[in-house]
Amino acid sequence: MTASADPVLPIRRAFPPVLGAAPRLLILGSMPSEASLARRQYYGHARNAFWPIMLRLLGLPADLGYGARTQALREHGIALWDVIAACARPGSLDADIRPQTVQVNDFAALLAAQPSIACIAFNGATAEREFRRRVLPSLTSAQADIERLRLPSTSPAHAGMRFEAKLAAWRVLLQKMGAAASIRPLP
């Protein structure tokens, strides 16, 4: 193997969606990190801000276990998934995803089965870009018209934005969930 040759990387597979009975909001990441894949948990890296943000927005205690966290999302009409179903990537950085290996999840089927989804929120730029590029052309016009918004990445790799600023940006989800009146976020 020469120094310029790209080693053969294993294909990493993402998780099935976290879905409740009638989700109103779908939060999409790009692809789970190595830490998340090892723990078999969405946003499993200890420094990822996703769970601290969501628990604060929903007014829930910070010490909830993973099962209780995902159940709380379901109860609040929030679904989780990733745009990318499988890909090759050395490490965890989105920038290192090998584009030719990307396989996306079947959003046409998900959105057909979950017509209650009224907003899709992207956890970072890569999730939004891959959705626009690889998913949007395959959707029906009604599915493509679902409101979409990009939020700052909760990844520890997005260290240029402080936690409080990320939390403030993610607060828009309270209105998108249609539950702002019933949720009392912690200060």
N, C-alpha and C positions, 0 to 999 in steps of 0.2 A: 504494500500500500504506500502510495506517495504521500508527502506531507499535505498536498492540496486535495487529496481524495476525501470525500465525505463518507464517514463510516456509516454502515447500515444501522439504522436506529429502529428499535421496536416500535410498533404502532401502539399508542396508548388509547384506551377507550374511556369515555366519560361515563357518567352515572345516568340512570333513568330520572325522569322529572319527579319533583316533589309536587304533588297535585292534591288539592282538596276537591270537594264536591262541585263547587262552582266558582273557581278563582276569577277575580276581576283584574288582577295585576300579574304579569309574568315578568320575572327578573331573569335576565340572561347574562351569564358570564361567557367567556370565550372557551376555555378548556381548563379543567382542574389542574392545580399545581401538583408537583410530585408529592408534597406533604399531604394534600387533600386525597390524592389517589392512594397513598399509603394508609391513611386513616379511614378511607372509604366514606368521607364526609365532604359535603359542599363546604368550601371556604375553611378547610381544615388547618391551614397554616396558622400558627399561634399569633402571628403579627398581622394577619388579615383583619381589616376593620369591619368586614361585613356583619358579623354577628354582634359586635358591640354596637354598631349603628342600628341594626334592626331591633335589638333588645331595647335600646333607648327610645327609638321611635314608637315601639309598641308598649312602652312602660313596663317592661318585664325585668325580673332580676337577672343580674349578670352571670349568676352561677347555674343557670339552667343547663341541663345536659343536652346533647345533640338531638335525641328523640323528642324532648319537650320543645326544643327550639323549632324543629321542623313542624311539629304539631301546632305550635302557636302561629306559624306562617299560614298553615292550612286554614285554621280557624279564622284568620283575618283576611282570607281571600287572596293570599299571595302564593303563587307558584314559582318554583325555581327550575332552571334548566341551563344548559350550555348550548351555544350555537354549534360548536364543533362536537361531533359524536366520536371522532377518532382522528388521530394524526400522529406524526412522528415529530419529536421535539427533544433536543438534548436539554435537560434541566426543566425549569419552570417558566422561563420568560416567553411571553407571547411573541416577541420579536424573533425568537428562535424556531417557531413553528415552520416546518417544511411545507410550503404552500401546495406542492404537488401531491402531498399525502392527505390533505384535509378531506374529511367526509363530514357532511353536516347532518344534524338531526332532521327528522321529518316533521317540519312545522306545519305543512298543509294538513296533515292528519291530526296533529295535536290541536290546531286551531279549529278544525272541523268538529272534533270531539268535545272541545271546550269553548262553545260560542259565548260564554260569559266573559271571556278575556276582553277587556276594553282598553288596556294599555300595556305596552311592552317597554320595559325599562332595561337599558343596557348598562352593565357594570363595566364601564370603560370603553375606550375607542375601538379596541380590536373586536370586541363582541359586536358593536354596531357596524363596523366596516365589513366583517365577514357575513353578517346577516344581510346587509344591503347587497353585497356582491354575489353571494352564493344562495341565499334563501329567497329574497324578495321576488326575483323573477319567476319562481315556481308557485307563488301564492295566487289565489283568486283575487279579483279586484277588491272584494269586501275584506279579505284578510289583509291585503296590502294597505288598506285604508285604516287599519287599527292604529290608534295614536302610538307614537314611539318617542322615547326621549333617552338621551344619553346622560348618564351620571358619571361623576369622577370615579375612577377605579378605586376599589377598596384594597387592592393588592399592596403588600409592603414594598413592592418595586416602584409604586407611585408615591415615593417619599417626599416629593416636592410640595405636597399639599398636607397640611396638618389635619389631625383627626377632627377638630372642631369645625374646620371649613368643609370637610367631607360630610360631616353630620348635617351641617346647615344646608348643603346642596341636596342631600338625600331627603330632607324634610318634605320636599314636593310630593313624595310618595303618599303622604297622609291624605292629600286631596285626591290624588289619582285612585286611591283605594276606595274613595267614597265613604271613609270611616273616620274622618278627622274628628267628628263630634263625639264618637264613642271611645276614642283612644286618648288617654292622658299620658303623654310622654313624660319621662323623668326629666328634670332640669339638666 
